[in-house]
Every structure is written in structure tokens, then in C-alpha cells.
Amino acid sequence: MSLIPINLTDVTEFTLLGFPNSENMSILHSVLFSLIYFCALMGNVLIIIITTVDQHLHSPMYFFLKNLSFLDLCLISVTVPKSIANSLTHNSSISLCGCVVQVFLLVFSATTELHQLALMSFDRYAAICHPLHYEVIMNRNMCVQLTAMSWLGGCLIAVMHTAGTFSLSYCESSVVHQFFCDIPQLLAISCSESLIGELVPIFISVLVDIGVFIFIVTSYVYIFSTVKRISSTGQSKAFSTCVPHLVVVTLYLSTGFIAYMKPTPKSPSIFDLLISMFYTMVPPTFNPIIYGIRNNAVKMAVGRLLKSLFIFKSNPSIFNNMLPIISQ
């Protein structure tokens, strides 16, 4: 029997079949995803609070870091809570509206986060390679404008992907072999003869991502060439900071490219699921550690916050003086 194309207006929901639906796998899936989500939530919320309340961290570097943490929260919150809920309730369905929202927010968060990582690398380049002009180059207006441009770019690409994906016709089966509405899997179940409406946005995204990656690598090449001329202590600090950044960006992009560029099988293997976990869950979980908690200034800010909270708990009447204490 041939598959009959149906319009998107006839589709009311999709079925997400990312993991085996056995009792043991459901429990393992729920526990593992809950732990990962909790760690990502705590780490990114901590970074946002610290960089907001502590006056010592009101600099371009931490402004970009706060934006990165917010995007990380969006990226992991788009997919993981819904997947946990489906696993616990043994209900794998997601509404059409929910699927559209997932695709838009996922692409928006992932694209904007990559742009934010590029801005962070440029900030480090300006600070290390042009320290005398750093405050002029990375003034507040420039930081806000660059961030706004990254958000706008992410929004435009997300609109292109969402419109391209959901303008397609789908077959009688609306089963998505993934734990979230992933574009490659949606394309795999489409009955449209031409996928040009979504392939063009994917091609544009690939070109943009390659350009951003080249920009990040170039920034770090200039940084490494500059720190080679300073003391060994400075070199060690720069390499310990920059190398993990490059590893995260490379892992983020490579797994995303694999997921979107390789042929999509009708029934993905566990490898395909792991790849999707790497670019949707690993960066939001480890970015707070790599970019924030390893930073001495952030560690000191956490110490000041904990000290303030301890003092407040001991004497609640000093609430009005809490913020000045944090900033001292």
C-alpha cells in the first residue's frame, strides 16, 4: 500500500519514539535526563545570578557569559522536560503546536548560542591582543548591539527552518524517531517530493556555522600567538582557558553537522540518539563549568554570595544591606 501524503493541517500531533518504551528504559531515561537537567539548571541559574548581583562581574566578558547561560537554559529546557514527562507518563505524543515551538526554540537557542560563543572569543581577543584599546572596543553599547545582532540572526534562521519544515506534507505515519521534534527526523517522514524549502535553510545554516567556527578559531590563533610572547604563567593560564573553549565549540558543531548532514535512517540507532544528546544537552551542562565555575573571579563571587546569604540567614534584618555586601 502506498503512503498517502496529507497536508500539515490534517496533522494534530506527532509521536516521539526516541528510546525503547520498556519499564526499565523509561526509569533509566527519566533518572538520567532529570540529573542532567538539574545540573544544567543549577549551573546556569547560578551564573546568571552571580553575574547580575555582583558588581565585580559587570564587564563585557561576564555580560556575554550571562547571555550564554540564558541560552543554555532555553536550549535544554526546550527538549528535556517534555522527554522526561513523556517517559514518566508513557505517553510519547506531542501536539503540532508543541512540535513547531520545539523546532523554533531549538534552532533559535542553538544558533544564537553559537553566535554568542563567537562574541566571547572576540572579547578575549580584544582583551589579550589589544588591552590598551579594550574598553573602547568592547564598550557597553557595542556589547548590547552585538548581542542583539546575534539574537536577531538566530531568530531569522529559526523562522526559516520552522517555515521550511512545516510547509511540507507528511505521510500517514507521524512517528518521529527521536526524543524531540528534530528537523532531520521530520524530513525523513515527509512525503513531499521536493524538500528544497528546508534544504535551503540547512545549507545557509551550514555556511553561517562554518564561518562562525573559522572566526572563533582565527580569534584563538591570534590569542595563542600573543600569549607566546608573555610569561610561561600567562601562557599556561591562556591555554587552560582557551583550549576547553575550542573543544566545546568543536564538539558542539561536529555533532550538529553529523546529525543534520548525514543521511537520516527511518529507524535511528542508539548512535543517532547519542549524537542528538551531545548537541542539545552536553553544552548546556558543561558550559557553566568550563566558562564560569573554573574562573577565579566567579569562584570569589560565589564565595561572596554564600557569605551574604549566611549573614542574612543569621540576621534577616540586614536584608536592605545584602546587595552592597555582595559587591564588596
N, C-alpha and C positions, 0 to 999 in steps of 0.2 A: 504494500500500500504506500503510495507516495505521500510525502508530507505536504500539508496544505498551508500555505502562507496565510497568516492572519495579521490584520493591522494592529498597531500598538494599542489602539482604542479598545480592542477586544481583550487585551491582557489586563487582568485585575491584580495579579500577584505573580511573583517568581518563587521558586523553591530552591533553597540553598543547601546543597549536599556536599559540603566540604570535607567532612570527616565521617567515618563509619558510624552508624546510628545505634551501635550496641550500648548496653548499660555501662560497661567498664570504660569504653572510649568516651562516653558522654561525661562521666565523672572526671576522668583524666583531663579531658578537654576543658571542662569548666574550672577545675582547680588550677591548671597551668595558665590558662588565659586570665583568670582572676588575679593570680600572683603577679603576672607580668603587668597587667593593667594597674594594679595597686602600686607597684614600684614606679611605673611611669608617672602615675598621678601624683604621688608624693614628691618625687624628684622635681617635676616641672612646676608644681604649685609652690614648692619651697623656693625655687629660683625666681619665680615671679614675685613672691612676697619679699624676698631679700633685696632684689634689685629695685623694688618700689619704695620700701620704707627706709633703706639705708642710704644716707646722703653720700657716703663714700663711693657708692656704686652708680652714681648718676653721671656716667660717662658714655660715650658712643659704644664702646665695647659691650657694656652691660645693657645698654638700650637694645642693641641687636640681639643679645642673649635672651632678654625678656621676650622679645617677639618670637624668637626661635622656640622658646618653651611653650608659648601660647599655641603656636602652630603644631608643635608636637602633641599637645593635649587634643587639639582638633583631629589630627591625623589618626591617633589611636582610638579616640572616642567615637569616631565615625563607624568603625567596624567591630571592635572587640566587645563592647557591651551587648550589642544585638546578637552576636555569635554566642555569647555566654547565655543570654536569655533563651535563645533557640535551643541550646543544648540542654538546659535545665528543664524546659517545658516539653522537650521532644517535639517541638513544632518548628519546622525548617522554612516556613513561609516568610516572605517579605512583600509588602504591598508595592504596587507600581510606583506610587509616590515616594515610598521609603527607598526604593532602589534608585530612583532619579536623584534624590537628595544624597544618597551614599556616593554615587558616582561623582556628582558635582563637588561635594565637600572633600572627597578623597583626592581628586585631581587638583583642586584648589590648594589644599593643605600641602600636598607633596610638591607641587610646582613652586609655590611661594616659599616653602622651606628651603628648597634648593637655591632659590634666588637669595634668601637670607644668609645662607652659608657663604655665598659669593660675596655678599656685603661684609660679612665678618672677616673673610680673608683679605678684602681690600682695606678694611680698617686696620688689620695687623700690618699690612704692607705699608700703609701711611705712617703708622706709629713707629715702625722699626727702620724703614728706609728713608723717611722724611720727618724725623722727630721735631725739627725746628718749625716746620710748617703744619704739624699735625692738627693743632687747634683751628687753624684757618681752613684746612682741607675738610676736616670732619666736624664742622660746626653743627649746631643743633638743627638749623634749617635744612642743611644738606642731609643729615641723618633722617629727618622726617620725610623729606622728598624722596630719597632713595627707597625708604621702606614703603611709602605709598605707591611708588612705581612697581615695586616687587609684588605688592598685593594686587594692584591693578592688572599686571601681567598674568599673575596666577588666576585671577578671576576670568580674564578673557580666554585663556587656554581651557579653563574648566567649562566655560559656556560652549566653546567649540566642540569639546569631547562629548559633553552631555547631549547637545543638539544632534551631533553626528550619530551617536549611539542609539538614541531613542527615536530617530527618524526612520529606523529600519523596520522591516516586517519580521515577525517571529513565527517559528513553526508551531505545530500543535503542542509540542513539549516546551515548557518554560522552565526547565530544570537547569540551574546554574551550578556547575560542579566546582564550587568554591565556597568559602565561608563568608563571603561578602559579594556584593554586586561588582565584579571585576570586569572591566571592558573586554579583555581578550575572550573571556568565557561567554559574555553576552554576544560577541561577534560569532562565536562558534555555534550558537544555537539560532542564529539569524537565517532566515530563508531568502533574504534579499539577494538578487543576482549580482548587484553591484554594491560593494562596501566602501566606495570612494568617499562617501560622506564622513566616515570615521577614519579611513586610512590617511586622508589628507591631514587632519589634526594630529594623528600619531606621527606622521612624517615631520610636521612642523615642530612638535614637541621634542622629537629626537634631535633635530638640528639645534634647537634652543638649548637643550640639555648638554649636548656636546660642546657648544660654545661656552656655556657656563663652566663646564668642567675644565676646558682649556684655560679660561680666565682664572679659575682657582689655582690650577697647577702653576700657571705663569706667575701669579702673585707669590706663591710659596717658593718658587725658584729664585725670585728676586730677594725674598726674605732670607733664604739659605745663603745666597751669595753675599748678603750684607753681614749676617752674623758670623760668617767665616773670618771676618776681619776683626772681630771683637774677642774678648777673653774666652777661655775654654768654659768658664762657668756660664757665660751668656749663651754660648753655643749649645751647651747641654740643655739649658732651660728652653731655648727656642726649639730645638729638635724634639724634646719631650712634649712640647705643646703642639707643634705643627704636624708631626708625623701621625698622631692619633686622629687629628682633623682630616688629614688626607685619606686615612684608612676608612673612616666613617663615610666620607663622600664617595670614595671608590666603591665601597660595599653597597651603598645606597643606590648609586647609579647602575652598577653592573647587574644587580638583582632585578632592578626595574627594567633594564634593557632586555634581560633574558625573558622576563615574563611577557613583555609586550612585543618582542621581535621574533621569537621562535614560533614555529607552527603550534597551534593550540589543539591538543588531542580532545576527543569527545569525552573521555574519562581520564582526567589528570591523575598522575601518580602522586605519591607522597612527596616526591621531589618538587613538584609544581606547587604543592601547598606550602612547603618549607620556603621556597623562593618568595612566595607572596608574603609570608610571615616576616621575612627578612626586611623587605622594603616598607611594610606597614607597621611593624611592631618593634623591631630592633632599634632603629634610630630614636624613636621617642623614649625608649627605655634607657639607652646608654648616652644620649646627648647631654642630659643633666650632669652625668658623671664626668664625661670627657671635657665638656666645655665649661662646667661650673664648679662642681664639688672638688675637683682636683686643683682648682685655683685657690691660692693662698688668701687673696682678698675676699673671696666668697666664704672660705672657712672662717676667717675672722668675723665676717658679717653674721654668719650663723651663730658664732660664739656670743656676739653682742646681743643678738635677738634672744637666744636662750637665757642669757643673763637678765635681760629686761623682763622676760616672761617669769623668771624665778622671783625677781623682785616684786613684780606685780602680784604674783600669787601670794607672796608673803604679806604684802600691804596693798590691797586693792585701791586705797585712797589716792595712790600716786599715778592713777591712770592718765591724768592730764599731762604728766611729765614723761610718759613712756617713750614717745617718739623722739624727743630730744636726747634721751639716754641712748637709744639705739644708734643715733647718729654721732655720738661722741667717740 
